[in-house]
Amino acid sequence: MSYQQPQHPGWGQPQPPAPKKAGAGKIVGLSCLGVVGVFVIIGVIASLFGGTNEGSASGSNPAVTQDAAESGESEGAKADDAKADEAKEEPAKDAPVIVTAKKVGFKKSILADGSDYTSVQITIANGGDKDLDVNPLYFTITDTDGGKHTAELGTDEDQIDTVELAPGENITGTVTGKGTFTPKYVTYTEGLFGDGVRGNVS
């Protein structure tokens, strides 16, 4: 009787391949990639939130920035107001009142003292359908620096008369301000109240 070795299960059958282990290099590479990805995400989030606070992060003083912005707005508002005033006071060719002006030499009258004066010759025309009152006191002269000068009565020999213009009539005369200055425009306001009508000095 021959002796037979007991058969173990699986002997003589092909064994399944052992699972491959990931190399140490691949593990390190994937770990680094994950860390880089985390930093990229953090960077994107920081830039999004940092953009909203850019003014304070830049080291600028918020109060100074606000003052500068308010100053810019204030200057812009003043410029807009000046343009609005010019548009309101500039007469159209068919307007009820038309004022033209030019600088002329001052002609000293006996009522003038030894002060310096600046005169502007004005022509005012009534283009409306109602009578128009004219008086030297209804005029102001604005100089190139923005200063306003009221009329100095009786100082110039050619001072504009106090009259009432009928529709279609006009009158020419001077309005004189005290001091030496460069006149930019003349404003006429009937009765000292209401909207002014401007005439640029040529």
Stockholm file with secondary structure:
# STOCKHOLM 1.0

chainA/1-202         MSYQQPQHPGWGQPQPPAPKKAGAGKIVGLSCLGVVGVFVIIGVIASLFGGTNEGSASGSNPAVTQDAAESGESEGAKADDAKADEAKEEPAKDAPVIVTAKKVGFKKSILADGSDYTSVQITIANGGDKDLDVNPLYFTITDTDGGKHTAELGTDEDQIDTVELAPGENITGTVTGKGTFTPKYVTYTEGLFGDGVRGNVS
#=GR chainA/1-202 SS CCCCCCCCTTTTSCCCCCCCCCCHHHHHHHHHHHHHHHHHHHHHHHHHHHHHTHHHHTTCCHHHHHHHHHHHHHHHHHHHHHHHHHHHHSCCTTSSEEEEEEEECCCBCTTCCSSCEEEEEEEEEECSSSCEEECGGGEEEEETTSCEEECCTTSBTTBCCCEEECTTCEEEEEEEEESCCCEEEEEECGGGCSCCEEEEBC
#=GC SS_cons         CCCCCCCCTTTTSCCCCCCCCCCHHHHHHHHHHHHHHHHHHHHHHHHHHHHHTHHHHTTCCHHHHHHHHHHHHHHHHHHHHHHHHHHHHSCCTTSSEEEEEEEECCCBCTTCCSSCEEEEEEEEEECSSSCEEECGGGEEEEETTSCEEECCTTSBTTBCCCEEECTTCEEEEEEEEESCCCEEEEEECGGGCSCCEEEEBC
//
